[in-house]
Structure formats: structure tokens, C-alpha cells
Amino acid sequence: MKKQHAAVILSIVTLGLSSVACAQSPLTEGRICIGGGADFVSDVTIPDGTVMVPGQSFTKTWKLKNSGATSWSGYNLTFVGGDQMAAPSSVSVPMTPPGATVEISVPMKAPKDAGNHQGSWQMTNTDAKCCSGQVF
């Protein structure tokens, strides 16, 4: 008889930027970035609903477009809730001018317990303030 492993089903959500200035973010109580704007383009790796073996290491990569009026310089993609999946608390976002796309990767590890797991990530600006809670 074949040994079966329990499955881990992953949903990793990114939270984006908004062009609205000075509004409160309901998730993190941070301020929205002035002139910021991000559009989800695609999951480059590990789309939502991916099934993995518990404890499996992987790299999650998103492709995002800077749809705002200012360059992303000094921005980070920051973990804000759910399952962190052994990921760092934030990763640097390469300088990205308005209209350009960028791929952002985060090393992670599937949780050891079977079931549905979700982590949420949000762009933060140079002041470490979270931007809007718009879900991609």
C-alpha cells in the first residue's frame, strides 16, 4: 500500500496600492501611499489553490504593474496576516517606474498541518506605512 501524505492547499493573497491619498487601511491601520498604484498581472509561480506536501519549500512570485504616478523606490512587500509560511516579514521591491511591471519573489515553506492556508501581503512605502487593503 502506498503511503499518502496529507495535502496543504495554498492561497497567497497580495494587497495592493491605491491612488487615494491619506485614507486609513482597515487591515493594518496604515496610511495609503500618495501617488501609488499597483495592478496584479499574474501569479508567476504557485497560483492560489496549489496543493503541496506539508513542509515543502517553494518560492512564490507575483507579477505586478506600477499603475501609479510615482516610481516604487524603497518599497517592500510586507507580510500582514494569515499564515506566514516561514517567509521573511518583508522583501524589497526593485525600483519600478510608472507603467512598468516587476516580478516579486518570496521564499516560503508550506505549513506542516494539512488543510487550506492563506497568507496576505501588502506593499509598504519608504516610511514602512502600509498602502491600501485592495486585494488582487
C-alpha positions in Angstrom: 0.0 0.0 0.0 1.3 3.4 -0.9 1.9 5.9 1.9 -0.2 9.0 1.4 0.7 12.5 2.5 -1.8 15.0 3.8 -2.2 17.9 1.3 -1.6 21.6 2.0 -3.7 23.9 -0.2 -2.2 27.3 -0.5 -3.8 30.7 -1.3 -1.4 33.6 -1.1 -3.0 37.0 -1.5 -1.3 40.2 -2.3 -2.7 43.5 -1.2 -2.0 46.4 -3.4 -1.7 50.1 -3.6 -4.3 52.8 -4.3 -4.0 56.2 -5.7 -6.2 57.6 -3.0 -4.1 59.6 -0.5 -4.3 59.6 3.3 -7.1 57.1 3.7 -6.9 54.5 6.5 -6.1 50.9 5.7 -8.6 48.7 7.5 -6.2 45.7 7.8 -3.1 47.5 9.2 -4.3 50.9 10.2 -1.5 52.3 8.0 -1.8 55.2 5.5 -2.3 54.7 1.8 0.7 55.7 -0.3 0.3 59.0 -2.2 0.6 58.5 -5.9 0.9 54.8 -5.6 -0.9 52.3 -7.6 -0.4 48.6 -8.3 -2.2 46.1 -10.5 -2.0 42.4 -10.2 -0.8 41.0 -13.5 -0.3 37.3 -12.8 0.9 34.6 -10.5 4.3 33.6 -12.0 4.6 30.7 -9.6 2.3 28.9 -7.2 -1.2 30.0 -8.2 -4.0 30.1 -5.5 -5.2 26.6 -4.7 -1.9 24.9 -5.3 -1.6 21.6 -3.4 1.7 20.8 -1.8 3.2 18.3 0.6 3.4 19.6 4.2 6.7 21.3 4.9 7.6 21.7 1.2 9.8 24.7 0.4 8.8 26.9 -2.5 9.2 30.4 -4.0 6.1 32.4 -4.6 6.4 35.0 -7.4 3.9 37.7 -8.3 4.0 39.9 -11.4 2.7 43.4 -10.6 2.4 46.6 -12.6 3.1 50.1 -11.2 -0.1 51.8 -12.3 0.6 54.9 -10.1 2.1 58.2 -10.8 5.4 57.7 -8.9 8.3 55.2 -9.0 8.4 52.5 -6.4 11.7 53.2 -4.8 12.4 51.8 -1.4 9.1 49.9 -1.3 8.7 46.4 0.3 6.2 43.6 0.0 5.3 43.0 3.7 3.5 40.1 5.4 0.3 41.4 7.0 -1.7 38.4 8.1 -2.7 34.8 7.9 -0.1 32.0 7.6 3.4 33.5 7.1 4.7 30.1 5.9 8.3 30.6 7.2 8.7 33.6 4.9 10.6 36.7 5.8 8.4 39.5 7.2 9.2 41.6 4.1 11.1 41.6 0.8 12.5 44.5 -1.1 10.7 45.6 -4.3 13.0 46.6 -7.1 12.8 50.3 -8.3 9.8 50.3 -10.7 8.8 53.3 -12.7 5.2 54.1 -13.5 3.8 51.8 -16.2 6.5 49.1 -15.7 6.0 45.6 -14.4 8.1 43.8 -11.8 8.3 40.2 -10.5 8.5 40.0 -6.7 9.5 36.7 -5.1 9.2 35.4 -1.6 10.8 32.2 -0.3 8.2 30.2 1.7 7.5 26.8 3.2 4.2 25.0 3.2 2.8 24.5 6.8 3.2 21.1 8.3 -0.5 20.7 9.0 -2.9 19.7 6.2 -5.7 22.0 5.1 -6.2 25.3 3.5 -3.7 28.0 4.3 -3.6 31.7 3.3 -1.1 34.4 3.8 -1.7 38.1 3.0 1.0 40.5 1.7 0.9 44.3 1.2 3.1 46.9 -0.4 4.7 49.3 2.1 6.4 52.6 1.2 9.7 54.1 2.3 8.2 55.1 5.7 7.1 51.5 6.3 3.5 52.6 6.1 1.1 50.1 4.5 -0.8 51.0 1.4 -4.4 50.3 0.8 -6.1 47.0 1.5 -7.2 46.3 -2.1 -7.0 42.6 -2.7 -5.6 41.4 -6.0 
